[in-house]
Every structure is written in structure tokens, then in C-alpha cells.
Amino acid sequence: MATTVTIRDVAKRAGVGVGTVSRVLNDSDAVRETTRHKVQAAIEALNYSPSPVARYLSRGKSMAIGVIVPFFTNASVVKRLQGIVSVLAGSEYDLVLFDVENTENRDVLLTNILRRKMVDGLLIVSLRPTDSDMEQFLEAAIPSVIVDASHPQLNSIVVDNVQGGRTATQHLIDLGHVKIGYISDFPDNPFNLSPVHDRHLGYLQAIQEVGIPYRPTYYREGSLDSQEACYLAEELLTLPDPPTAIFAYSDMQAIGVLEAARDLGLRVPEDLSVIGYDDIEAAEYLRLTTMRQSLFDSGVKGAKLLLDVMEDLLPQPQEIILPTELVIRSSTAMPSQ
């Protein structure tokens, strides 16, 4: 039965202390060359292989990158995670996923991660840190990057959602629609999700620029669930003077709008134009006009940016803004009346 060689065996053979062997293993400069050669000779003679876990712990590293996401089963979040994984899979770091379902969970999780230094780097997806959160970040000094949100003290990857909302609405206006409904995620959400406000702002800017009056009755808000969006769309489409087009905050909600139109016997796009946001895989299958945002690419860029931050390659926080793209399919057309 083979005997496991320990760091103490190496120290004994080299005639030095265990701490000296550890410093040689960690490439410390605080070791004389003659001593370093003796330790290296002992390591070779004993065929000693240090435990990677022990080495990481001795350096105060976990060799893990944490990713905090809200509702990780959401289609857009999954796509961003795929981008993150594609980068980290080729690195020396493991990925640890933290799912956030409510504010209490978020606060406890964030505090534990930062105070216990559970990871060497942190990616925060779609969650904007508060100023009190930033105090913890600065104290913990864990390299962090935000994806799909921003804070001036952290590096971030953001999508120009205001412009995306404007472009989506302008597309409907260009087709001749003036009765344009909007179905939103909850704006007063506990996670302070900036895209919710930004896309609605883009919608408002577009109609105001051409003099279309804002009609509160054309506005609905609900969760990112196609069934709930179906109910909200039915409310809009059964108004005495219903919209001829609906812009949905997400593709999942737009799918609900399509279901509502079908249930009410309305033809898309002849009777109702529908546009979504995200360009998830189902959007292409359903021929849904939508705003494509770089979901996968935002994950890729966020992970690469974090690795740069962890290597101290970026002295100042930077914000990388990704564009959106209008993808026209068969769910939008000129109004028939």
C-alpha cells in the first residue's frame, strides 16, 4: 500500500520548516535561492504532489466565481447564464449559482457571500445593488461585475433598454398604429430592476414625440408569465376602444398576448400587431416581431470583464453598453382599420 507523502515529509527531508515549504510552493520571494533549491530537490525526490485544495486555501482563494440571479428559470436569465458558462468553462474557476427569489433571500445571501468571502469573484445578473450594498462590497473587496444593471462604483454590462423600448414602439408607429398598448413587468419590484423602467420610458418617449396621447387604460403590468399576460391582454382587447397593437415587456408576455388574440378570435397581425422583447428561441418559432438583446453575449462579456477585474487589469469601473436590434417577423403589420 502506497504511503502518502505530506508537506511535513518534504520539510524534514529538506531540513526546513513547513512554512518554508509552503512559501516555495506558492512562489514566494521571501525564500533564499539555496533554500528553494533544497526544497525543490526534496519535492522531486519524494515525488510530492501538493493538494490543489490546500494550495488554494493557503492563498486565501476558493477558486470559485459566484453568479447571483433572480428567478434563474426565466428564459432570458438562462441565456445569459449560458454565455457566462461558456467563458468560465475554459477558466480555472468553478461556477457557483445563487438563486434569489425575494428581497429577504437576496439580503441574507449577499451578506453571507461578502462577509464569508465564499467566492473569489461575483457576477450579479439583473440586480442593481443599493448604496448600503455597496458598503459591503467595498469592505469585502471581492471583484464584482453587474450584468443587465449598473452602479457607478462597479463594472457593468448593460443593454440600452430605453432605446430598445423606443425602437419597438416606433416600429408600430411607422406601421400606422396610434392605439398602442403596453404590458409591463411590475415596475415597483423588490429587486429594483432597471430594464422595467427603461423600456416603459422608451415607449412613452416614442408616442410623445409624434403627439400620440398617453392612455392609462392601455397600460397593464404583471409577472413575466405568459398566462398572466394572456389575462392582461384580454382586458386590453375587450376595452370599448381597444388597442390595435401591443408592445410587451418580454417575449414570454408577448406569447400570452398571442394566446389572448387567438382566444378572442383576433387575427395577428391583421387585427392586432404584437411585438415582444428579448428574442428568445420561441419568438422565432412563433414568428414574433421582437427586440433582440444580446443575452448570450452579455453573459460572455460580463464573465470576461470579471476575469479582467480579478487580474487588476481595470483600475476604474467601466460601463459597457450593448445595443438592441429590431427583428421584424410576421406578428406586426399595418392596422386594418
PyMOL commands that set and color helices and strands:
alter all, ss='L'
color gray80, all
select helices_A, chain A and resi 7-14+18-25+33-46+52-58+75-88+103-116+131-140+161-174+194-209+216-218+226-237+251-263+281-285+295-310
alter helices_A, ss='H'
color red, helices_A
select strands_A, chain A and resi 64-70+94-100+121-125+144-147+155-159+180-184+219-221+245-248+273-278+289-293+319-322+324-327
alter strands_A, ss='S'
color yellow, strands_A
deselect
rebuild
show_as cartoon
